[in-house]
Structure formats: C-alpha cells, structure tokens
Amino acid sequence: MKQERQFIPLNIAVLTVSDSRTEETDKSGQTLVQRLTDVGHKLAEKVIVPDDVYDIRAVVSRWIADKDIQVILTTGGTGITGRDGTPEAISVLLDKTVEGFGEMFRTISYRDIKSSSLQSRALSGVANGTYVFCVPGSTGACQTAWDEIIVEQLDHRTRPCNLVDMMPRLLEV
C-alpha cells in the first residue's frame, strides 16, 4: 500500500511588472497571491516594478539568492510590445529552462484566446534551485497558468512527478 504524501508549503515571491499598476490596481498579482495562499503556500514577498529589464533583474536576482524562497512568480511584461522585457530580464538568470511550461501555457490559452496565444512569451526555469514562472499580466492568464499548470507542479502530492520532488533541501527533513 502506497503511503499518502504530505503537502509541503513553499515560500513563493510574486513580482508584478507594470508601468501603471499600483498595489490597489494590481489584480493579477493579487490573483496569484490569493491562489498560492488558498492552497497553503506562503507569500515570501510581493513587489511591483516598472517594465525595465534591470529593475526586474534586480528583484528576481535577490530572490534567487535567498535560500528561503523556493518559487518566484512574475506577471506582466511577457508580450511583444516595446517595453515588454520580462523574458529578456529573466532568461539570462536561469540555469535551466522548462520549455514545456510556455508550450503548455500557450496550448491551454488557445482555448480562450485562439491565435492571440502566440503573442505570449510565458516561460519558466530554475536558477540556484529556485523555480521561476513568468506569465502574462492579465488576470485571466494568471488564473490559467496557476489553475491549469503551476498549482499541480508545486504540490508534492502530484504523481507521477512534480517540481517539489526536484527540491532536495525540502525533502531532507
């Protein structure tokens, strides 16, 4: 008989990338915070930065170096317009990319937004043992990414495998 795995709460940081949003108007960041805390994870920190590659890198680099943060969620800046630079800011920080995340996100998004999903540059990877997910800035995109992909991968009970299984320092207890 297989023993039931226990849920392992993770420390998750949330970054909203926007030139115009404030804490009061940041519905996408609030959506991610609500969803992660609803399932039992802990919010490590939440920050809003302008759409600037160096501002994004500064915050994410600090979080990657923090051994107490296991996951970083970013929302915004993944489009193809002039100031959208989240993928460029994050990709150089990653040790490995998880190509399947962006592919899966665009496939799932296609159900709702059809061919507009090709404009999404959602991405994921790992840096210094910290998982990073970059999703578009719409509330709907955050809901899709969390509900359809991220929540299961950040749950140790998900079989046959999940990203928590790849965090050995959490499983040593």
C-alpha positions, 0 to 999 in steps of 0.5 A: 500500500502506497503511503499518502504524501504530505503537502509541503508549503513553499515560500513563493515571491510574486513580482508584478511588472507594470508601468501603471499598476499600483498595489490597489490596481494590481489584480493579477498579482493579487490573483496569484497571491490569493491562489498560492495562499488558498492552497497553503503556500506562503507569500515570501514577498510581493513587489511591483516594478516598472517594465525595465529589464534591470529593475526586474533583474534586480528583484528576481536576482535577490530572490534567487539568492535567498535560500528561503524562497523556493518559487518566484512568480512574475506577471506582466511584461511577457508580450511583444510590445516595446517595453515588454522585457520580462523574458529578456530580464529573466532568461539570462538568470536561469540555469535551466529552462522548462520549455514545456511550461510556455508550450503548455501555457500557450496550448491551454490559452488557445482555448480562450484566446485562439491565435492571440496565444502566440503573442505570449512569451510565458516561460519558466526555469530554475536558477540556484534551485529556485523555480521561476514562472513568468506569465502574462499580466492579465488576470485571466492568464494568471488564473490559467497558468496557476489553475491549469499548470503551476498549482499541480507542479508545486504540490508534492502530492502530484504523481507521477512527478512534480517540481517539489520532488526536484527540491532536495533541501525540502525533502531532507527533513 
